[in-house]
Amino acid sequence: MTEAFSTAASQRPAPRGRIDKRQAILDAAFTVFAREGYANACVKEIAAEARVAKPTVYNHLNDKANLFHHAVKLAAESALAENLRVVERLAAATGELRGTLEEVGHHLLRCYCSDRSRALRRLLLAEAHRFPDLLETLQTAGTSRVTEALADRFARLTLSGSLHTPDPGGAAEQYVALLTGPAEARSRFGTRQVPDEDLQALARAAADTFYSAFGPPAAALQADRSG
């Protein structure tokens, strides 16, 4: 009877205030870790950033390592959700697909080059030796999920005749590389901001290159003739 009661209680939704407080703690933890690094960050500073008492932090997340793990994971999940929403714009692509590819690429780059995303990548690289499982998990759940979503969209667009991608997965990897490769160089490996007009130009160039390679045969033939 006691065991059944405990199980039912554990499945009961947490109070809204507790969820909000946990969110505030994790957001504050990410801010402090990004600013100070894992080694120099302290729970007292995280509590002050979240405007809660230090014991409250421990009540929610036990210790600094657990804080880091969950704060980084939450930041990555937020970025992933935004990227997947952007990729879904390809599902409603009508008319000139190249323009939609440019728009999607621009939004993906804005997320990739945002302060939060750059801080996330720096943290993961700096602490990979301390949290190797986290790096692998986030790479699989993050970059791979976006590439898989793009591959699915490209496969559907190929079936409709809007694209010609015999290998949608490979095409998705190349599209991501066309975006992130130049962006990484322009940002000096995430150490400086890239102006939005530069991101727009990178998205335009990526869309041009991708569509020239994977556009429908008629579009490729027209491009050859115009060239």
N, C-alpha and C positions, 0 to 999 in steps of 0.2 A: 504493500500500500504506500509506504513512504517512497519507494523507488518510483512508483507510477506518478506520485505527486511531483517529485523532483523533475522527472522527464517532462511533464506537462508544463511546469514552471519555466524550464529552460527553453521551451519552444514559444513561450509567450513573448510578444514583441516588447522590446525595451521602451521605456517611457521616452516621449519625444525630447524632453529636456536632456536626458542622458545621451541620446544620439547626437544632439546638437553640440553638447559639451565635448564629446569625443571628436566630432568633426573639427571643432575649434582647436583642440589640442593637437590634432594631426596636422592641420594647416599651419599652426604656429611652429610645430616641430620641423616641418619642411623648410619654413622660412629661416629658422635658426641654423639648421644643418647646412642649408645652402650658403648662408652667410659666414658661418664659422668653421664648417667642416665637421666631420663626425667626432674627431678626437677632442676638439676644443669646445664643442657644444656641451652645455650642461642642462640638466633637467630643471634647475631653478630658473634659468633664463627662458626655457620653453614655457614654463608655468607663467612667468611674467608676460611673455608674448601673448599667451592665450588668455590672460587675465583670470587665472584660476590659482588655487592654492597648490603648492608642490605635492602634498599628499594626494590631491585629486588626480594628478597626472599618473602617479603610481597605481592608484585604484583602477584606472582605466587601462593602463598599458604596461604595468609591471616594472620595466627597466628601460634604459636608454637604447639597447640593441633592439628591443621589441618596438620601441617608438620609431626608430629609424626604418625598420623593416616595413611597418604599416604606413608610415608617412610617405615613403618613396613609392610603395605600391599604390596608394591612393592617388598620388600625383600622376603616375603612369596610367592608371585606369581612367582618370579624367581626360588625359590627352588622347587616349585610345578612343573613348566615346566620341569626342569631338571629331577625330579623324574619320571614324566610321560614318558619322552623320554627313561629313563632306563627301565621302565616296558615294554615298547613296544618291547624290545629285546626278550621277551618271545614269541612274535608273530612269530618270525623267528626261534624259537628253533628247531633245527634238531639234530638227533643223541641222544647223552646222555643228557637228560633233567636236571639231577642232577647238571651237570657242569654249565649249563646255570643259574640254580637257584642260584648257588654259585656266579657266575659272577654278576648277577643282585643284589643279596644281598650285595655284596662287594661295588658296586657303590652306592646303597641306603645308606649304612652305611657311606661312605665317605662324602656324602652330609649331612647326619644327624649330623655327628660329625665335620663338617667344622667350622671354626671360625665364619663365618657369621650365620650359623644355630644355633650354641650355643648361640651367642649373641642375636639372635632373640627370642629364648625360654626364656632367662633370662629377656629380656625386657618385654615380654608378661606376665610372672609370676610376675615381680616386679610392673607392672602398671595395673594388672588386675582389681584392685579396681577403677582405674581412667577411664579405657576404657573397661568395661566388654563386651560391644557389639562387640568390635574388636576381643577380645579373642574368643568369640563364633563363629563369622563369619569366622575367619581364621582356626579354628579347623574343622569347617564343610567343608570349601573349600579346606583345605590342607590335613590333615590326611585322611579324609573321601574320598577325590577324589583319593588319591593313593590306598587306600584299595579297592575302587570300581573298579579301573583299574586293580588291581591284581585279584580281583574276576572274572572280565570279562575274563581275560587271562586264569585263572584256569578252568573256565567253558568250554572254547573252547578246552583247552587241555584235559579235561575230555571227551568231545564229540569225540575227535580224539583217545581216548584210551591211551594217554600219562600220564594221571593222573586219580585218582579216588577220586573225591571230591563231595560227595552227597550234601554238603552245601558249595559252593565256597566262599560265603561271610565269613562264619566262618573260612574256611581254610585260607583266605587272612588275617583275623585278627590275626590268630595264627602265620602265617609267619612273619608278621610285629612285633609281640610281641617277637618272637624268635630272631629277629635282634635287636630291640631297647631296650628290657629289659636288656640284658647283656651289651650293649653299654652304657646305662645310668649308670649302676653300675661302669663300668670301667672308665668312665669319671667323676665319683663322681658328678653325676647330672649336667653334662655340665660345670664343673669348671676347667677341665684340658683336654689337648689333649690326644687322644688315638693313639699310633703308628699304622701305616698302616698294619704292619704284624699282629697285634692283631685284627684289623678289618677283615683282610682276614681269620684269624682263626675263628672268630665269624660267618662270612658268610658261611664258610665250615661246621661248626657245625649246623647252622640253616638249611642248605640245606640237610644235612644228616638226621636230625630229621624230617624235613618236608617230605622228599621223602620216608622215612621209613613209615610214617603215611599215606601219600596220593599218593604214587606211585601206578602204576597199580598192580593189584593182583598178576600177575606173578613175578613182581619185589619184592613184599613183601614176596612171598613164597620163592624166591631164597635167600633173606636176612635171613629168618628164618632158612633155611637149612644150610647156611654158618655159622650162629651163633651157 
